[in-house]
Amino acid sequence: MDLQHRLEHVMRTMGWDRGDLIRISKQSSSVVSQWLGHGSKPIKSIAKLEAAEALARASGFNALWIARGKGAPRPADDDAIAKGVWPFERVTLAQLLALDPAMRARLEAMIEGAIACNAPAPFAATRSAWHGTAMQIAAAVDAVNRTDQFTRFIESIDRQFESARPIAELPDSAVKPTR
């Protein structure tokens, strides 16, 4: 990811605009414009460490990642990955933390529900709440992707619950996308 995209990611995550970058980094409007790929001479990295450190302090992102694209986007990502406690391969902690709190809560409920699928007794008590949340997320994701993949996945979990068969025993067609 180049400097422009890293800064756009930080800005989007933090709800910042170009003026915030100028104010926080204490760099000129021209320099920040070049960081963002505007002007005749786009800048590919932040040379002044103080500017990157100021942006890192204000955002929680890793200064070296902001300035040069080295390391994880957030220091917590490095710690979690190094300790082997981050469970996902395609989603970083920074991406998760960038979601709004309501979406994070929905995802957490969905993960709890998926875990509960392997624990038959507690799942029965939370099934309806999990199902409602899962269907909301599935509908939103399917609308963006223009498929019914996630809705079909939730329906396959419902079938698994009703038949008391482990998810691993469901046919592949229950969760494969149709494109």
Secondary structure, 3 states (H helix, E strand, C coil): CCHHHHHHHHHHHHCCCHHHHHHHHCCCHHHHHHHCCCCCCCCCCCCCHHHHHHHHHHHCCCHHHHHHCCCCCCHHHHHHHHHCCCCCCCCCHHHHHHCCHHHHHHHHHHHHHHHHCCCHHHHHHHHHHHHHHHHHHHHHHHHHHCCCHHHHHHHHHHHHHHHCCCHHHCCHHHCCCCC
